[in-house]
Amino acid sequence: MDIWHLIERDHENIGGLIREIPYALNDPGAVGGREQMLSDLMAELDLHAIALDASLYGPLSRESQTRALIEDLHRGHAEFRRQLQQLARYSRRNSAGWLDTFEDVTFLVDQHLHRHVHELVPAAQTLLGPEEVAAATRAFVRAKTNALRTRRRRTVAGGLSSEVALVATLAGVAVGLGYLVWNGGRFGGSRSRRAAEAGERVPRQAVRPMPR
């Protein structure tokens, strides 16, 4: 499974949670309750962002063609995450106001993921050669695995705030990003090779839109 399929799978998981949360039980103590599912959604979004930082965001932020896009995506993630945190603190989860706010915030999430499919992925497919795609895939998996391990340790230790946990996982991201930069030669060293091979490369299959 390459990075394009990993991104698509994450999008499907996130989209599924967004669709299910409005119908979840409002009891905070209920298994599968709205509070827990919102927490799961925020965790999925954080893990996806961590994996993208390690695999695509870092290298593409150094490219003039994609630097502004990566900055916009970082800002977009920070904004909807801030609004989701506010929503998680909202006491009246069974109210129409909560559901209206949830719909507004998840519209931002949907727009963000749409940009992944229609802007980020096509740009990355243009800039990355086969070896770099393989390295990005490994970095994506490694970063997500490290983040999940950190979250498990946090749970066993008795729990930390989500902000502290997110900062802790960034150490794992650095490992994946460092590997990608080393292996891919920061793209610059491989551009001439890619240019020479351009006439022989089979066009990559377009990424399918995220199901909604």
PECOR-V125970 format. One record per run of one state. SS is the DSSP state (hx for helix, st for strand, lp for the rest). FROM is the first residue (numbers start at 1). TO is the last residue. If there is no record, write none. Layout:
<<SS;FROM;TO> <SS;FROM;TO>>
This chain:
<<lp;1;2> <hx;3;21> <lp;22;33> <hx;34;60> <lp;61;66> <hx;67;88> <lp;89;95> <hx;96;127> <lp;128;129> <hx;130;157> <lp;158;161> <hx;162;184> <lp;185;187> <hx;188;197> <lp;198;212>>
